[in-house]
């Protein structure tokens, strides 16, 4: 990346200027530039040559939506680090970059923030030895802007010593966060695996409870209700070319079901009926989801059916649903549980919320058909 190359060259230039002394000879000729390097201590000479270790930790792993999240990047077993560059990645849908600060003397280059990636750089100044031992390199701050699970990854640290020797370490240290939203529902005990996703969807107005403070997570989801959520999340609509005979034209879901039929998402049963109030089998839910993603140009290509081998009950999957389940498995939108996908079981409201949340996160990440 051009910015990264410029940043590295800039740090090397600053380090070189800071470390070098120029003198003029008595005959008026410029003498060779000399680099002043502090003599290593006896303890340093005896120290075992070990590789530095870099890590990142969050001071709070479950921040509330709207709160500031602080993370600390720390280096251990450092040796004469005069300048350093840090590469981070973060979930820009859940976290908003605020700033970074360091107590290391010298000065920092203005952070480079591009989408969900950050480059930080800092250098000492003057004829001084680099930092050694254990040191906090940066304290980083984000704002938690969206409920749900998020991750910040420390990918790479490059260090330049006072001799201008550069070393780069691939790190992959991460901090897992769960941004806690304002959850209006008080009946989610036993459904903790979906709590934050339900809260996130509720805060965005995508889902509603069965009452003001209940969600009824274990209640079976109706076919029409799931399709309505799916069409709303993907912002799909089409002129109604076909209406199912059992869908009342005045029903709150009528337009969504008609649009889904026109787009080839909802196909009804063999009798031309949609059965809007009936429960929705898990394989049906996944088939509707995959078709909707294709209709919205969010996915393309063929399914890799080999991914279904992870499910012990793959033989129970209907032929029509197999490719859809394979696609969603590849995308990480469904994982199954107890090593099975349970295709014939009816989906409850919590399970439906999870898959809607995964669709919501997928499109917020800007994924489109490749």
C-alpha positions as CSV (number, residue, x, y, z in Angstrom):
1,X,0.0,0.0,0.0
2,X,1.4,3.4,-1.0
3,X,0.5,5.0,2.4
4,X,2.3,2.2,4.2
5,X,5.4,2.6,2.1
6,X,5.4,6.3,2.7
7,X,4.9,5.9,6.4
8,X,7.8,3.5,6.7
9,X,10.2,5.7,4.7
10,X,9.1,8.7,6.7
11,X,9.9,7.0,10.0
12,X,13.3,5.8,8.7
13,X,14.1,9.4,7.6
14,X,13.1,10.9,11.0
15,X,15.1,8.2,12.8
16,X,18.1,8.8,10.6
17,X,18.0,12.5,11.0
18,X,17.6,12.2,14.8
19,X,20.4,9.7,15.2
20,X,23.0,11.2,13.0
21,X,25.6,13.9,13.9
22,X,27.4,15.9,11.2
23,X,30.8,17.5,11.8
24,X,33.2,19.7,9.7
25,X,36.9,18.9,9.5
26,X,39.6,21.4,10.3
27,X,40.6,21.7,6.6
28,X,37.1,22.8,5.8
29,X,36.1,19.5,4.3
30,X,32.9,17.8,5.4
31,X,33.7,14.7,7.4
32,X,31.7,11.5,7.1
33,X,28.4,11.3,8.9
34,X,28.7,9.4,12.1
35,X,26.0,7.6,14.0
36,X,26.0,7.8,17.8
37,X,24.9,4.6,19.4
38,X,24.8,4.1,23.1
39,X,27.0,1.2,24.2
40,X,25.0,-1.8,25.3
41,X,25.0,-2.5,29.0
42,X,26.4,-5.7,30.5
43,X,22.9,-6.8,31.3
44,X,21.9,-6.3,27.7
45,X,24.9,-8.3,26.5
46,X,24.0,-11.2,28.7
47,X,20.3,-11.1,27.9
48,X,19.1,-14.0,25.7
49,X,18.2,-13.0,22.2
50,X,14.4,-13.5,22.3
51,X,11.9,-12.3,19.9
52,X,9.6,-9.4,21.0
53,X,6.0,-10.1,21.8
54,X,3.1,-7.7,21.0
55,X,-0.4,-8.0,22.3
56,X,-3.6,-6.0,22.5
57,X,-6.2,-6.1,25.3
58,X,-9.5,-4.3,25.9
59,X,-10.1,-2.6,29.2
60,X,-13.8,-3.4,28.9
61,X,-15.1,-6.3,26.8
62,X,-18.8,-5.5,27.1
63,X,-19.2,-1.8,26.5
64,X,-22.7,-0.2,26.2
65,X,-23.7,1.2,22.9
66,X,-22.5,4.8,22.9
67,X,-19.7,4.2,25.3
68,X,-15.9,4.7,24.6
69,X,-13.9,1.5,24.2
70,X,-10.2,1.6,25.2
71,X,-7.6,-0.9,24.1
72,X,-4.0,-1.1,25.0
73,X,-1.2,-2.3,22.6
74,X,1.7,-3.6,24.6
75,X,5.2,-4.7,23.6
76,X,7.3,-7.1,25.7
77,X,11.0,-8.1,25.3
78,X,11.6,-4.9,23.3
79,X,15.2,-4.1,22.4
80,X,16.3,-0.6,21.4
81,X,13.0,0.3,19.6
82,X,13.5,3.8,18.2
83,X,10.4,4.0,15.9
84,X,7.4,1.7,15.5
85,X,4.5,1.3,13.1
86,X,1.3,-0.6,14.1
87,X,-1.4,-2.0,11.8
88,X,-4.9,-2.6,13.1
89,X,-8.2,-3.9,11.7
90,X,-11.6,-3.3,13.3
91,X,-15.4,-3.8,12.7
92,X,-16.4,-0.4,11.3
93,X,-20.0,-1.3,11.6
94,X,-19.8,-1.7,15.4
95,X,-17.0,0.7,16.2
96,X,-16.1,4.2,15.3
97,X,-12.4,5.3,15.4
98,X,-11.7,8.1,17.9
99,X,-8.0,8.5,18.6
100,X,-4.8,6.9,19.8
101,X,-2.2,8.2,22.3
102,X,1.2,7.1,23.6
103,X,3.4,7.9,26.5
104,X,6.5,7.1,24.6
105,X,8.6,10.3,24.1
106,X,8.9,11.7,20.6
107,X,6.1,12.4,18.2
108,X,3.4,10.4,16.3
109,X,2.4,10.6,12.7
110,X,-1.3,11.4,12.2
111,X,-3.2,8.1,12.1
112,X,-4.2,6.8,8.7
113,X,-7.8,5.4,8.9
114,X,-9.2,3.7,5.8
115,X,-12.5,1.9,6.4
116,X,-11.8,-0.8,9.0
117,X,-8.0,-0.4,8.9
118,X,-5.7,1.9,10.9
119,X,-2.0,2.6,10.6
120,X,-0.2,4.2,13.6
121,X,3.4,5.3,13.7
122,X,5.6,6.9,16.3
123,X,9.3,7.8,16.6
124,X,11.7,9.0,19.2
125,X,13.7,12.2,18.5
126,X,17.3,13.0,19.1
127,X,20.4,11.1,20.1
128,X,18.7,8.7,22.5
129,X,18.6,4.9,22.9
130,X,15.4,3.1,21.8
131,X,12.9,1.8,24.3
132,X,13.5,-1.7,25.8
133,X,11.8,-4.2,28.0
134,X,8.0,-4.0,28.5
135,X,6.1,-0.9,27.3
136,X,2.6,0.3,26.5
137,X,3.0,1.5,22.9
138,X,-0.5,2.9,22.3
139,X,-3.8,3.4,24.1
140,X,-6.5,3.3,21.4
141,X,-10.1,4.5,21.7
142,X,-13.2,3.7,19.7
143,X,-16.9,4.6,20.2
144,X,-19.3,1.6,20.3
145,X,-21.9,2.5,17.8
146,X,-23.8,-0.7,17.2
147,X,-24.9,-3.6,19.4
148,X,-23.4,-7.0,18.7
149,X,-20.1,-8.8,18.6
150,X,-17.1,-7.0,17.3
151,X,-13.4,-7.6,17.0
152,X,-10.3,-5.5,16.9
153,X,-7.2,-7.2,15.5
154,X,-3.6,-6.2,15.9
155,X,-2.1,-7.5,12.7
156,X,1.4,-6.2,12.4
157,X,4.1,-4.3,14.2
158,X,7.2,-2.9,12.5
159,X,10.0,-1.6,14.7
160,X,13.1,0.4,13.7
161,X,16.1,0.4,16.1
162,X,18.6,3.2,16.6
163,X,20.9,1.6,14.0
164,X,18.0,1.9,11.5
165,X,17.5,-1.8,11.3
166,X,13.8,-2.6,10.6
167,X,12.0,-5.7,11.8
168,X,8.3,-6.6,11.1
169,X,6.3,-9.1,13.1
170,X,2.9,-10.5,12.0
171,X,0.9,-10.5,15.2
172,X,-2.8,-11.4,14.9
173,X,-3.6,-10.6,18.5
174,X,-7.2,-9.7,18.9
175,X,-9.7,-8.3,21.3
176,X,-13.2,-9.7,21.2
177,X,-15.9,-7.2,22.2
178,X,-19.7,-7.5,22.7
179,X,-21.4,-4.1,22.4
180,X,-24.4,-4.2,24.6
181,X,-27.4,-2.4,23.2
182,X,-30.5,-1.1,24.9
183,X,-32.6,-4.3,25.0
184,X,-36.2,-3.7,25.8
185,X,-37.1,-7.4,26.1
186,X,-37.1,-9.1,29.5
187,X,-37.8,-12.6,28.4
188,X,-34.5,-13.7,26.8
189,X,-33.3,-16.0,29.6
190,X,-32.1,-19.2,28.0
191,X,-31.5,-17.4,24.7
192,X,-28.3,-15.5,25.6
193,X,-26.7,-16.7,22.3
194,X,-29.1,-14.3,20.5
195,X,-29.5,-11.5,23.1
196,X,-27.2,-9.0,21.5
197,X,-28.4,-9.7,18.0
198,X,-32.0,-9.2,19.0
199,X,-31.1,-6.0,20.8
200,X,-29.3,-4.7,17.7
201,X,-32.2,-5.4,15.4
202,X,-34.7,-3.9,17.9
203,X,-32.5,-0.7,18.2
204,X,-32.6,-0.3,14.4
205,X,-36.3,-0.9,14.2
206,X,-36.0,-4.0,12.1
207,X,-37.8,-6.3,14.6
208,X,-40.5,-5.8,17.1
209,X,-41.5,-7.6,20.2
210,X,-44.7,-9.5,20.8
211,X,-45.4,-6.9,23.5
212,X,-43.6,-3.8,24.7
213,X,-41.1,-5.7,26.8
214,X,-41.3,-9.3,25.5
215,X,-39.9,-10.9,22.4
216,X,-41.2,-14.5,22.9
217,X,-37.9,-16.0,21.5
218,X,-39.1,-19.6,21.7
219,X,-42.3,-19.0,19.8
220,X,-42.4,-20.4,16.3
221,X,-41.9,-17.8,13.6
222,X,-44.6,-17.5,11.0
223,X,-43.8,-17.8,7.3
224,X,-45.1,-14.3,6.4
225,X,-43.4,-12.6,9.3
226,X,-40.0,-14.0,8.4
227,X,-40.4,-13.0,4.8
228,X,-41.5,-9.5,5.8
229,X,-38.3,-9.1,7.9
230,X,-36.1,-10.5,5.1
231,X,-37.6,-8.2,2.5
232,X,-37.3,-5.2,4.8
233,X,-33.7,-5.9,5.7
234,X,-32.6,-6.2,2.1
235,X,-34.9,-3.3,1.0
236,X,-36.4,-5.5,-1.7
237,X,-39.6,-4.6,-3.6
238,X,-41.0,-5.4,-7.0
239,X,-44.3,-4.8,-8.8
240,X,-46.7,-7.5,-7.7
241,X,-47.1,-9.9,-10.7
242,X,-48.6,-12.7,-8.7
243,X,-50.5,-12.9,-5.5
244,X,-51.1,-16.1,-3.5
245,X,-54.7,-17.1,-3.1
246,X,-54.4,-17.4,0.7
247,X,-52.7,-14.0,1.3
248,X,-55.3,-11.3,2.1
249,X,-54.6,-8.2,0.0
250,X,-55.1,-6.1,3.2
251,X,-52.7,-8.1,5.4
252,X,-49.6,-6.2,6.7
253,X,-47.3,-8.6,4.9
254,X,-49.3,-8.7,1.6
255,X,-47.0,-6.4,-0.4
256,X,-43.8,-8.1,0.8
257,X,-45.1,-11.6,0.0
258,X,-46.3,-10.4,-3.4
259,X,-42.9,-8.8,-4.2
260,X,-41.1,-11.9,-3.0
261,X,-43.3,-14.0,-5.4
262,X,-42.5,-11.7,-8.3
263,X,-38.7,-11.9,-7.6
264,X,-38.8,-15.7,-7.4
265,X,-38.1,-15.8,-3.7
266,X,-41.4,-17.1,-2.4
267,X,-42.7,-20.1,-4.5
268,X,-45.5,-21.4,-2.4
269,X,-46.5,-25.0,-2.2
270,X,-47.7,-27.4,-4.8
271,X,-51.3,-26.0,-4.6
272,X,-50.2,-22.4,-5.2
273,X,-50.6,-21.4,-1.6
274,X,-48.1,-19.6,0.6
275,X,-49.6,-20.5,4.1
276,X,-48.6,-17.2,5.7
277,X,-49.5,-18.2,9.2
278,X,-47.9,-21.6,9.2
279,X,-44.6,-22.3,11.0
280,X,-41.4,-22.1,8.9
281,X,-39.0,-25.1,8.7
282,X,-35.4,-24.2,9.2
283,X,-34.5,-25.4,5.6
284,X,-37.3,-23.2,4.2
285,X,-36.0,-20.2,6.1
286,X,-32.5,-20.7,4.7
287,X,-33.8,-21.2,1.2
288,X,-35.8,-18.0,1.4
289,X,-32.8,-16.2,2.7
290,X,-30.4,-17.4,0.0
291,X,-32.9,-16.6,-2.8
292,X,-33.5,-13.1,-1.4
293,X,-29.7,-12.4,-1.2
294,X,-29.4,-13.4,-4.9
295,X,-32.4,-11.2,-5.8
296,X,-30.6,-8.3,-4.1
297,X,-27.4,-9.1,-6.0
298,X,-25.6,-9.7,-2.8
299,X,-24.3,-13.2,-3.7
300,X,-23.3,-15.0,-6.9
301,X,-21.8,-18.2,-8.1
302,X,-22.6,-21.8,-7.4
303,X,-22.8,-23.6,-4.1
304,X,-20.0,-25.8,-2.8
305,X,-22.1,-28.8,-1.7
306,X,-19.1,-30.3,0.1
307,X,-19.5,-27.9,3.0
308,X,-22.6,-29.8,4.0
309,X,-20.4,-32.7,5.2
310,X,-20.0,-31.0,8.5
311,X,-23.7,-31.7,9.3
312,X,-24.4,-35.2,10.6
313,X,-28.1,-34.9,9.4
314,X,-27.3,-33.6,5.9
315,X,-29.2,-36.6,4.4
316,X,-32.4,-35.1,5.8
317,X,-32.0,-31.8,3.8
318,X,-34.6,-31.5,1.0
319,X,-33.1,-31.3,-2.5
320,X,-34.4,-27.8,-3.1
321,X,-32.8,-26.5,0.1
322,X,-29.3,-28.1,-0.1
323,X,-27.6,-25.5,-2.3
324,X,-29.1,-22.6,-0.2
325,X,-27.9,-24.1,3.0
326,X,-24.4,-24.7,1.5
327,X,-24.2,-21.1,0.4
328,X,-25.2,-19.7,3.8
329,X,-22.8,-22.1,5.5
330,X,-19.9,-20.8,3.3
331,X,-20.9,-17.3,4.2
332,X,-21.0,-18.0,7.9
333,X,-24.6,-17.1,8.2
334,X,-25.6,-20.5,9.5
335,X,-23.5,-22.9,11.6
336,X,-26.1,-25.4,12.9
337,X,-25.7,-26.8,16.4
338,X,-24.8,-30.2,17.9
339,X,-23.0,-31.0,14.6
340,X,-26.4,-30.9,12.8
341,X,-28.4,-28.4,10.8
342,X,-31.9,-29.7,11.9
343,X,-33.5,-28.9,8.5
344,X,-37.0,-30.2,9.4
345,X,-37.4,-28.4,12.7
346,X,-39.5,-25.3,12.8
347,X,-37.6,-22.1,13.4
348,X,-38.4,-20.0,16.4
349,X,-38.2,-16.2,16.7
350,X,-34.7,-16.2,18.2
351,X,-33.3,-18.3,15.3
352,X,-35.1,-16.1,12.8
353,X,-33.6,-13.0,14.4
354,X,-30.1,-14.5,14.2
355,X,-30.3,-15.1,10.5
356,X,-31.8,-11.7,9.9
357,X,-29.0,-10.2,11.9
358,X,-26.4,-12.1,9.9
359,X,-28.0,-10.8,6.7
360,X,-28.0,-7.3,8.1
361,X,-24.4,-7.4,9.1
362,X,-23.4,-8.9,5.7
363,X,-24.9,-6.1,3.7
364,X,-23.6,-3.4,6.1
365,X,-20.2,-4.8,5.4
366,X,-20.8,-3.9,1.8
367,X,-20.8,-7.4,0.4
368,X,-22.1,-7.6,-3.2
369,X,-22.1,-10.2,-5.9
370,X,-18.6,-10.9,-7.2
